[in-house]
Amino acid sequence: MPRMIYDYTKSELESVSVDPNRFKRKLKKAVNSLLPYEIDLLQNWLSYFTINKPHLKDCLSEFESNKKGVC
């Protein structure tokens, strides 16, 4: 059974996507609270979600550096 935290995280990230700083903070929290396979799912979702949002591209590099620190 999938954890609801993953879906909640996606909705939170969508709601703060207009502000890169808030998006980055929520993303850091997500990396700390999700399971490793959920982080992989989130990474795939983020690459799709940020295609038309160039202001969030820097957050993806932050996500990669945080992800390596978690595993």
PDB file of N, CA, C and O in Angstrom:
ATOM      1  N   MET A   1       0.843  -1.182   0.000  1.00  0.00           N
ATOM      2  CA  MET A   1       0.000   0.000   0.000  1.00  0.00           C
ATOM      3  C   MET A   1       0.889   1.247   0.000  1.00  0.00           C
ATOM      4  O   MET A   1       1.761   1.387   0.858  1.00  0.00           O
ATOM      5  N   PRO A   2       0.671   2.148  -0.957  1.00  0.00           N
ATOM      6  CA  PRO A   2       1.511   3.338  -1.028  1.00  0.00           C
ATOM      7  C   PRO A   2       1.262   4.275   0.159  1.00  0.00           C
ATOM      8  O   PRO A   2       0.150   4.372   0.678  1.00  0.00           O
ATOM      9  N   ARG A   3       2.307   4.940   0.556  1.00  0.00           N
ATOM     10  CA  ARG A   3       2.178   5.885   1.655  1.00  0.00           C
ATOM     11  C   ARG A   3       1.557   7.172   1.143  1.00  0.00           C
ATOM     12  O   ARG A   3       1.849   7.623   0.035  1.00  0.00           O
ATOM     13  N   MET A   4       0.706   7.748   1.955  1.00  0.00           N
ATOM     14  CA  MET A   4       0.024   8.983   1.575  1.00  0.00           C
ATOM     15  C   MET A   4       0.973  10.181   1.600  1.00  0.00           C
ATOM     16  O   MET A   4       0.678  11.214   0.998  1.00  0.00           O
ATOM     17  N   ILE A   5       2.093  10.054   2.281  1.00  0.00           N
ATOM     18  CA  ILE A   5       3.029  11.173   2.387  1.00  0.00           C
ATOM     19  C   ILE A   5       3.591  11.553   1.016  1.00  0.00           C
ATOM     20  O   ILE A   5       3.879  12.723   0.764  1.00  0.00           O
ATOM     21  N   TYR A   6       3.745  10.578   0.142  1.00  0.00           N
ATOM     22  CA  TYR A   6       4.256  10.865  -1.202  1.00  0.00           C
ATOM     23  C   TYR A   6       3.274  11.748  -1.965  1.00  0.00           C
ATOM     24  O   TYR A   6       3.678  12.741  -2.570  1.00  0.00           O
ATOM     25  N   ASP A   7       2.001  11.401  -1.943  1.00  0.00           N
ATOM     26  CA  ASP A   7       0.992  12.205  -2.627  1.00  0.00           C
ATOM     27  C   ASP A   7       0.870  13.589  -1.997  1.00  0.00           C
ATOM     28  O   ASP A   7       0.705  14.587  -2.698  1.00  0.00           O
ATOM     29  N   TYR A   8       0.951  13.639  -0.681  1.00  0.00           N
ATOM     30  CA  TYR A   8       0.890  14.918   0.015  1.00  0.00           C
ATOM     31  C   TYR A   8       2.081  15.790  -0.372  1.00  0.00           C
ATOM     32  O   TYR A   8       1.931  16.994  -0.576  1.00  0.00           O
ATOM     33  N   THR A   9       3.239  15.194  -0.471  1.00  0.00           N
ATOM     34  CA  THR A   9       4.447  15.932  -0.852  1.00  0.00           C
ATOM     35  C   THR A   9       4.297  16.535  -2.242  1.00  0.00           C
ATOM     36  O   THR A   9       4.648  17.694  -2.462  1.00  0.00           O
ATOM     37  N   LYS A  10       3.782  15.760  -3.167  1.00  0.00           N
ATOM     38  CA  LYS A  10       3.582  16.285  -4.522  1.00  0.00           C
ATOM     39  C   LYS A  10       2.613  17.457  -4.524  1.00  0.00           C
ATOM     40  O   LYS A  10       2.849  18.453  -5.207  1.00  0.00           O
ATOM     41  N   SER A  11       1.530  17.352  -3.772  1.00  0.00           N
ATOM     42  CA  SER A  11       0.558  18.455  -3.737  1.00  0.00           C
ATOM     43  C   SER A  11       1.148  19.688  -3.072  1.00  0.00           C
ATOM     44  O   SER A  11       0.862  20.811  -3.488  1.00  0.00           O
ATOM     45  N   GLU A  12       1.965  19.496  -2.049  1.00  0.00           N
ATOM     46  CA  GLU A  12       2.636  20.625  -1.400  1.00  0.00           C
ATOM     47  C   GLU A  12       3.603  21.304  -2.371  1.00  0.00           C
ATOM     48  O   GLU A  12       3.647  22.532  -2.451  1.00  0.00           O
ATOM     49  N   LEU A  13       4.361  20.517  -3.096  1.00  0.00           N
ATOM     50  CA  LEU A  13       5.310  21.091  -4.051  1.00  0.00           C
ATOM     51  C   LEU A  13       4.587  21.836  -5.175  1.00  0.00           C
ATOM     52  O   LEU A  13       5.051  22.884  -5.626  1.00  0.00           O
ATOM     53  N   GLU A  14       3.476  21.309  -5.617  1.00  0.00           N
ATOM     54  CA  GLU A  14       2.694  22.002  -6.639  1.00  0.00           C
ATOM     55  C   GLU A  14       2.179  23.328  -6.123  1.00  0.00           C
ATOM     56  O   GLU A  14       2.166  24.318  -6.855  1.00  0.00           O
ATOM     57  N   SER A  15       1.753  23.358  -4.868  1.00  0.00           N
ATOM     58  CA  SER A  15       1.158  24.583  -4.320  1.00  0.00           C
ATOM     59  C   SER A  15       2.195  25.686  -4.091  1.00  0.00           C
ATOM     60  O   SER A  15       1.841  26.865  -4.116  1.00  0.00           O
ATOM     61  N   VAL A  16       3.442  25.340  -3.872  1.00  0.00           N
ATOM     62  CA  VAL A  16       4.472  26.362  -3.636  1.00  0.00           C
ATOM     63  C   VAL A  16       5.388  26.551  -4.833  1.00  0.00           C
ATOM     64  O   VAL A  16       6.446  27.165  -4.703  1.00  0.00           O
ATOM     65  N   SER A  17       5.012  26.047  -5.977  1.00  0.00           N
ATOM     66  CA  SER A  17       5.902  26.076  -7.138  1.00  0.00           C
ATOM     67  C   SER A  17       6.119  27.478  -7.705  1.00  0.00           C
ATOM     68  O   SER A  17       6.998  27.659  -8.547  1.00  0.00           O
ATOM     69  N   VAL A  18       5.358  28.459  -7.276  1.00  0.00           N
ATOM     70  CA  VAL A  18       5.574  29.821  -7.773  1.00  0.00           C
ATOM     71  C   VAL A  18       6.731  30.509  -7.054  1.00  0.00           C
ATOM     72  O   VAL A  18       7.275  31.491  -7.559  1.00  0.00           O
ATOM     73  N   ASP A  19       7.109  30.011  -5.893  1.00  0.00           N
ATOM     74  CA  ASP A  19       8.194  30.594  -5.115  1.00  0.00           C
ATOM     75  C   ASP A  19       9.342  29.586  -4.998  1.00  0.00           C
ATOM     76  O   ASP A  19       9.226  28.607  -4.261  1.00  0.00           O
ATOM     77  N   PRO A  20      10.438  29.812  -5.710  1.00  0.00           N
ATOM     78  CA  PRO A  20      11.542  28.838  -5.700  1.00  0.00           C
ATOM     79  C   PRO A  20      12.119  28.578  -4.306  1.00  0.00           C
ATOM     80  O   PRO A  20      12.531  27.454  -4.016  1.00  0.00           O
ATOM     81  N   ASN A  21      12.158  29.582  -3.450  1.00  0.00           N
ATOM     82  CA  ASN A  21      12.711  29.378  -2.110  1.00  0.00           C
ATOM     83  C   ASN A  21      11.839  28.444  -1.276  1.00  0.00           C
ATOM     84  O   ASN A  21      12.349  27.538  -0.617  1.00  0.00           O
ATOM     85  N   ARG A  22      10.544  28.659  -1.305  1.00  0.00           N
ATOM     86  CA  ARG A  22       9.635  27.766  -0.577  1.00  0.00           C
ATOM     87  C   ARG A  22       9.651  26.368  -1.186  1.00  0.00           C
ATOM     88  O   ARG A  22       9.585  25.368  -0.472  1.00  0.00           O
ATOM     89  N   PHE A  23       9.738  26.311  -2.504  1.00  0.00           N
ATOM     90  CA  PHE A  23       9.803  25.021  -3.190  1.00  0.00           C
ATOM     91  C   PHE A  23      11.033  24.241  -2.737  1.00  0.00           C
ATOM     92  O   PHE A  23      10.956  23.038  -2.488  1.00  0.00           O
ATOM     93  N   LYS A  24      12.163  24.929  -2.633  1.00  0.00           N
ATOM     94  CA  LYS A  24      13.411  24.292  -2.222  1.00  0.00           C
ATOM     95  C   LYS A  24      13.304  23.786  -0.778  1.00  0.00           C
ATOM     96  O   LYS A  24      13.774  22.690  -0.472  1.00  0.00           O
ATOM     97  N   ARG A  25      12.693  24.574   0.109  1.00  0.00           N
ATOM     98  CA  ARG A  25      12.531  24.142   1.497  1.00  0.00           C
ATOM     99  C   ARG A  25      11.645  22.910   1.597  1.00  0.00           C
ATOM    100  O   ARG A  25      11.960  21.973   2.331  1.00  0.00           O
ATOM    101  N   LYS A  26      10.531  22.908   0.857  1.00  0.00           N
ATOM    102  CA  LYS A  26       9.628  21.749   0.864  1.00  0.00           C
ATOM    103  C   LYS A  26      10.318  20.520   0.289  1.00  0.00           C
ATOM    104  O   LYS A  26      10.101  19.400   0.752  1.00  0.00           O
ATOM    105  N   LEU A  27      11.134  20.734  -0.703  1.00  0.00           N
ATOM    106  CA  LEU A  27      11.859  19.625  -1.326  1.00  0.00           C
ATOM    107  C   LEU A  27      12.858  19.007  -0.352  1.00  0.00           C
ATOM    108  O   LEU A  27      13.007  17.786  -0.306  1.00  0.00           O
ATOM    109  N   LYS A  28      13.537  19.840   0.420  1.00  0.00           N
ATOM    110  CA  LYS A  28      14.459  19.336   1.434  1.00  0.00           C
ATOM    111  C   LYS A  28      13.727  18.514   2.482  1.00  0.00           C
ATOM    112  O   LYS A  28      14.204  17.459   2.901  1.00  0.00           O
ATOM    113  N   LYS A  29      12.571  19.000   2.901  1.00  0.00           N
ATOM    114  CA  LYS A  29      11.774  18.249   3.879  1.00  0.00           C
ATOM    115  C   LYS A  29      11.334  16.912   3.301  1.00  0.00           C
ATOM    116  O   LYS A  29      11.317  15.898   3.999  1.00  0.00           O
ATOM    117  N   ALA A  30      10.982  16.919   2.034  1.00  0.00           N
ATOM    118  CA  ALA A  30      10.530  15.686   1.385  1.00  0.00           C
ATOM    119  C   ALA A  30      11.634  14.648   1.353  1.00  0.00           C
ATOM    120  O   ALA A  30      11.387  13.470   1.608  1.00  0.00           O
ATOM    121  N   VAL A  31      12.833  15.066   1.046  1.00  0.00           N
ATOM    122  CA  VAL A  31      13.959  14.126   0.976  1.00  0.00           C
ATOM    123  C   VAL A  31      14.189  13.477   2.337  1.00  0.00           C
ATOM    124  O   VAL A  31      14.567  12.308   2.416  1.00  0.00           O
ATOM    125  N   ASN A  32      13.961  14.229   3.397  1.00  0.00           N
ATOM    126  CA  ASN A  32      14.174  13.690   4.742  1.00  0.00           C
ATOM    127  C   ASN A  32      13.045  12.788   5.223  1.00  0.00           C
ATOM    128  O   ASN A  32      13.248  11.980   6.129  1.00  0.00           O
ATOM    129  N   SER A  33      11.863  12.911   4.632  1.00  0.00           N
ATOM    130  CA  SER A  33      10.726  12.146   5.141  1.00  0.00           C
ATOM    131  C   SER A  33      10.295  10.976   4.257  1.00  0.00           C
ATOM    132  O   SER A  33       9.562  10.098   4.711  1.00  0.00           O
ATOM    133  N   LEU A  34      10.740  10.956   3.007  1.00  0.00           N
ATOM    134  CA  LEU A  34      10.314   9.892   2.096  1.00  0.00           C
ATOM    135  C   LEU A  34      11.262   8.694   2.144  1.00  0.00           C
ATOM    136  O   LEU A  34      12.430   8.807   2.515  1.00  0.00           O
ATOM    137  N   LEU A  35      10.723   7.568   1.761  1.00  0.00           N
ATOM    138  CA  LEU A  35      11.524   6.352   1.635  1.00  0.00           C
ATOM    139  C   LEU A  35      12.359   6.428   0.352  1.00  0.00           C
ATOM    140  O   LEU A  35      12.018   7.190  -0.553  1.00  0.00           O
ATOM    141  N   PRO A  36      13.442   5.653   0.258  1.00  0.00           N
ATOM    142  CA  PRO A  36      14.301   5.736  -0.938  1.00  0.00           C
ATOM    143  C   PRO A  36      13.569   5.515  -2.264  1.00  0.00           C
ATOM    144  O   PRO A  36      13.834   6.224  -3.235  1.00  0.00           O
ATOM    145  N   TYR A  37      12.660   4.551  -2.320  1.00  0.00           N
ATOM    146  CA  TYR A  37      11.964   4.348  -3.594  1.00  0.00           C
ATOM    147  C   TYR A  37      10.999   5.495  -3.881  1.00  0.00           C
ATOM    148  O   TYR A  37      10.727   5.790  -5.045  1.00  0.00           O
ATOM    149  N   GLU A  38      10.478   6.147  -2.841  1.00  0.00           N
ATOM    150  CA  GLU A  38       9.609   7.302  -3.051  1.00  0.00           C
ATOM    151  C   GLU A  38      10.409   8.504  -3.532  1.00  0.00           C
ATOM    152  O   GLU A  38       9.907   9.323  -4.302  1.00  0.00           O
ATOM    153  N   ILE A  39      11.640   8.607  -3.083  1.00  0.00           N
ATOM    154  CA  ILE A  39      12.510   9.683  -3.562  1.00  0.00           C
ATOM    155  C   ILE A  39      12.786   9.500  -5.049  1.00  0.00           C
ATOM    156  O   ILE A  39      12.823  10.478  -5.796  1.00  0.00           O
ATOM    157  N   ASP A  40      12.979   8.267  -5.480  1.00  0.00           N
ATOM    158  CA  ASP A  40      13.173   8.002  -6.909  1.00  0.00           C
ATOM    159  C   ASP A  40      11.927   8.373  -7.707  1.00  0.00           C
ATOM    160  O   ASP A  40      12.026   8.963  -8.783  1.00  0.00           O
ATOM    161  N   LEU A  41      10.761   8.027  -7.178  1.00  0.00           N
ATOM    162  CA  LEU A  41       9.513   8.408  -7.837  1.00  0.00           C
ATOM    163  C   LEU A  41       9.368   9.921  -7.902  1.00  0.00           C
ATOM    164  O   LEU A  41       8.942  10.474  -8.915  1.00  0.00           O
ATOM    165  N   LEU A  42       9.727  10.579  -6.813  1.00  0.00           N
ATOM    166  CA  LEU A  42       9.634  12.035  -6.770  1.00  0.00           C
ATOM    167  C   LEU A  42      10.585  12.669  -7.770  1.00  0.00           C
ATOM    168  O   LEU A  42      10.246  13.670  -8.402  1.00  0.00           O
ATOM    169  N   GLN A  43      11.756  12.103  -7.915  1.00  0.00           N
ATOM    170  CA  GLN A  43      12.718  12.637  -8.878  1.00  0.00           C
ATOM    171  C   GLN A  43      12.157  12.536 -10.298  1.00  0.00           C
ATOM    172  O   GLN A  43      12.292  13.479 -11.078  1.00  0.00           O
ATOM    173  N   ASN A  44      11.543  11.431 -10.637  1.00  0.00           N
ATOM    174  CA  ASN A  44      10.931  11.283 -11.962  1.00  0.00           C
ATOM    175  C   ASN A  44       9.803  12.293 -12.149  1.00  0.00           C
ATOM    176  O   ASN A  44       9.678  12.916 -13.204  1.00  0.00           O
ATOM    177  N   TRP A  45       8.994  12.443 -11.120  1.00  0.00           N
ATOM    178  CA  TRP A  45       7.891  13.400 -11.181  1.00  0.00           C
ATOM    179  C   TRP A  45       8.426  14.820 -11.336  1.00  0.00           C
ATOM    180  O   TRP A  45       7.887  15.602 -12.118  1.00  0.00           O
ATOM    181  N   LEU A  46       9.479  15.156 -10.601  1.00  0.00           N
ATOM    182  CA  LEU A  46      10.056  16.503 -10.667  1.00  0.00           C
ATOM    183  C   LEU A  46      10.607  16.830 -12.045  1.00  0.00           C
ATOM    184  O   LEU A  46      10.449  17.950 -12.531  1.00  0.00           O
ATOM    185  N   SER A  47      11.246  15.865 -12.671  1.00  0.00           N
ATOM    186  CA  SER A  47      11.790  16.134 -14.009  1.00  0.00           C
ATOM    187  C   SER A  47      10.667  16.445 -14.995  1.00  0.00           C
ATOM    188  O   SER A  47      10.845  17.272 -15.889  1.00  0.00           O
ATOM    189  N   TYR A  48       9.535  15.807 -14.847  1.00  0.00           N
ATOM    190  CA  TYR A  48       8.375  16.107 -15.704  1.00  0.00           C
ATOM    191  C   TYR A  48       7.731  17.429 -15.295  1.00  0.00           C
ATOM    192  O   TYR A  48       7.389  18.245 -16.151  1.00  0.00           O
ATOM    193  N   PHE A  49       7.564  17.642 -13.998  1.00  0.00           N
ATOM    194  CA  PHE A  49       6.863  18.818 -13.482  1.00  0.00           C
ATOM    195  C   PHE A  49       7.600  20.114 -13.803  1.00  0.00           C
ATOM    196  O   PHE A  49       6.958  21.141 -14.024  1.00  0.00           O
ATOM    197  N   THR A  50       8.911  20.093 -13.835  1.00  0.00           N
ATOM    198  CA  THR A  50       9.691  21.316 -14.026  1.00  0.00           C
ATOM    199  C   THR A  50      10.057  21.603 -15.475  1.00  0.00           C
ATOM    200  O   THR A  50      10.820  22.531 -15.745  1.00  0.00           O
ATOM    201  N   ILE A  51       9.536  20.838 -16.394  1.00  0.00           N
ATOM    202  CA  ILE A  51       9.861  21.065 -17.809  1.00  0.00           C
ATOM    203  C   ILE A  51       9.526  22.496 -18.231  1.00  0.00           C
ATOM    204  O   ILE A  51      10.338  23.150 -18.886  1.00  0.00           O
ATOM    205  N   ASN A  52       8.360  22.982 -17.871  1.00  0.00           N
ATOM    206  CA  ASN A  52       7.924  24.323 -18.264  1.00  0.00           C
ATOM    207  C   ASN A  52       8.099  25.351 -17.155  1.00  0.00           C
ATOM    208  O   ASN A  52       7.478  26.413 -17.190  1.00  0.00           O
ATOM    209  N   LYS A  53       8.932  25.045 -16.180  1.00  0.00           N
ATOM    210  CA  LYS A  53       9.150  25.949 -15.058  1.00  0.00           C
ATOM    211  C   LYS A  53      10.654  26.180 -14.875  1.00  0.00           C
ATOM    212  O   LYS A  53      11.272  25.577 -13.998  1.00  0.00           O
ATOM    213  N   PRO A  54      11.234  27.038 -15.688  1.00  0.00           N
ATOM    214  CA  PRO A  54      12.691  27.229 -15.624  1.00  0.00           C
ATOM    215  C   PRO A  54      13.170  27.790 -14.287  1.00  0.00           C
ATOM    216  O   PRO A  54      14.329  27.591 -13.921  1.00  0.00           O
ATOM    217  N   HIS A  55      12.310  28.483 -13.556  1.00  0.00           N
ATOM    218  CA  HIS A  55      12.722  29.047 -12.273  1.00  0.00           C
ATOM    219  C   HIS A  55      12.946  27.973 -11.209  1.00  0.00           C
ATOM    220  O   HIS A  55      13.514  28.253 -10.153  1.00  0.00           O
ATOM    221  N   LEU A  56      12.501  26.747 -11.482  1.00  0.00           N
ATOM    222  CA  LEU A  56      12.683  25.654 -10.527  1.00  0.00           C
ATOM    223  C   LEU A  56      13.838  24.722 -10.897  1.00  0.00           C
ATOM    224  O   LEU A  56      14.116  23.770 -10.168  1.00  0.00           O
ATOM    225  N   LYS A  57      14.500  24.977 -11.998  1.00  0.00           N
ATOM    226  CA  LYS A  57      15.588  24.093 -12.441  1.00  0.00           C
ATOM    227  C   LYS A  57      16.737  24.032 -11.432  1.00  0.00           C
ATOM    228  O   LYS A  57      17.353  22.980 -11.260  1.00  0.00           O
ATOM    229  N   ASP A  58      17.028  25.154 -10.762  1.00  0.00           N
ATOM    230  CA  ASP A  58      18.095  25.148  -9.757  1.00  0.00           C
ATOM    231  C   ASP A  58      17.755  24.249  -8.584  1.00  0.00           C
ATOM    232  O   ASP A  58      18.647  23.686  -7.949  1.00  0.00           O
ATOM    233  N   CYS A  59      16.483  24.111  -8.295  1.00  0.00           N
ATOM    234  CA  CYS A  59      16.043  23.262  -7.189  1.00  0.00           C
ATOM    235  C   CYS A  59      16.347  21.795  -7.469  1.00  0.00           C
ATOM    236  O   CYS A  59      16.556  21.020  -6.536  1.00  0.00           O
ATOM    237  N   LEU A  60      16.374  21.412  -8.713  1.00  0.00           N
ATOM    238  CA  LEU A  60      16.669  20.026  -9.054  1.00  0.00           C
ATOM    239  C   LEU A  60      18.115  19.672  -8.723  1.00  0.00           C
ATOM    240  O   LEU A  60      18.397  18.556  -8.285  1.00  0.00           O
ATOM    241  N   SER A  61      19.023  20.605  -8.926  1.00  0.00           N
ATOM    242  CA  SER A  61      20.407  20.335  -8.559  1.00  0.00           C
ATOM    243  C   SER A  61      20.535  20.215  -7.042  1.00  0.00           C
ATOM    244  O   SER A  61      21.322  19.407  -6.548  1.00  0.00           O
ATOM    245  N   GLU A  62      19.776  21.005  -6.310  1.00  0.00           N
ATOM    246  CA  GLU A  62      19.732  20.911  -4.860  1.00  0.00           C
ATOM    247  C   GLU A  62      19.189  19.540  -4.434  1.00  0.00           C
ATOM    248  O   GLU A  62      19.684  18.926  -3.489  1.00  0.00           O
ATOM    249  N   PHE A  63      18.194  19.094  -5.130  1.00  0.00           N
ATOM    250  CA  PHE A  63      17.582  17.795  -4.834  1.00  0.00           C
ATOM    251  C   PHE A  63      18.604  16.677  -5.019  1.00  0.00           C
ATOM    252  O   PHE A  63      18.685  15.765  -4.196  1.00  0.00           O
ATOM    253  N   GLU A  64      19.377  16.744  -6.091  1.00  0.00           N
ATOM    254  CA  GLU A  64      20.387  15.711  -6.347  1.00  0.00           C
ATOM    255  C   GLU A  64      21.426  15.659  -5.242  1.00  0.00           C
ATOM    256  O   GLU A  64      21.819  14.577  -4.806  1.00  0.00           O
ATOM    257  N   SER A  65      21.878  16.831  -4.783  1.00  0.00           N
ATOM    258  CA  SER A  65      22.904  16.846  -3.737  1.00  0.00           C
ATOM    259  C   SER A  65      22.333  16.339  -2.414  1.00  0.00           C
ATOM    260  O   SER A  65      23.032  15.646  -1.675  1.00  0.00           O
ATOM    261  N   ASN A  66      21.087  16.666  -2.102  1.00  0.00           N
ATOM    262  CA  ASN A  66      20.458  16.175  -0.874  1.00  0.00           C
ATOM    263  C   ASN A  66      20.180  14.682  -0.941  1.00  0.00           C
ATOM    264  O   ASN A  66      20.313  13.974   0.056  1.00  0.00           O
ATOM    265  N   LYS A  67      19.801  14.217  -2.093  1.00  0.00           N
ATOM    266  CA  LYS A  67      19.488  12.804  -2.256  1.00  0.00           C
ATOM    267  C   LYS A  67      20.717  11.946  -1.996  1.00  0.00           C
ATOM    268  O   LYS A  67      20.619  10.888  -1.374  1.00  0.00           O
ATOM    269  N   LYS A  68      21.864  12.393  -2.465  1.00  0.00           N
ATOM    270  CA  LYS A  68      23.085  11.615  -2.241  1.00  0.00           C
ATOM    271  C   LYS A  68      23.458  11.578  -0.777  1.00  0.00           C
ATOM    272  O   LYS A  68      24.039  10.597  -0.312  1.00  0.00           O
ATOM    273  N   GLY A  69      23.131  12.644  -0.032  1.00  0.00           N
ATOM    274  CA  GLY A  69      23.445  12.668   1.386  1.00  0.00           C
ATOM    275  C   GLY A  69      22.547  11.760   2.204  1.00  0.00           C
ATOM    276  O   GLY A  69      22.933  11.318   3.286  1.00  0.00           O
ATOM    277  N   VAL A  70      21.355  11.476   1.702  1.00  0.00           N
ATOM    278  CA  VAL A  70      20.395  10.661   2.438  1.00  0.00           C
ATOM    279  C   VAL A  70      20.731   9.184   2.334  1.00  0.00           C
ATOM    280  O   VAL A  70      20.665   8.464   3.330  1.00  0.00           O
ATOM    281  N   CYS A  71      21.088   8.724   1.148  1.00  0.00           N
ATOM    282  CA  CYS A  71      21.286   7.287   0.931  1.00  0.00           C
ATOM    283  C   CYS A  71      22.569   6.768   1.456  1.00  0.00           C
ATOM    284  O   CYS A  71      22.850   5.576   1.334  1.00  0.00           O
TER     285      CYS A  71
END
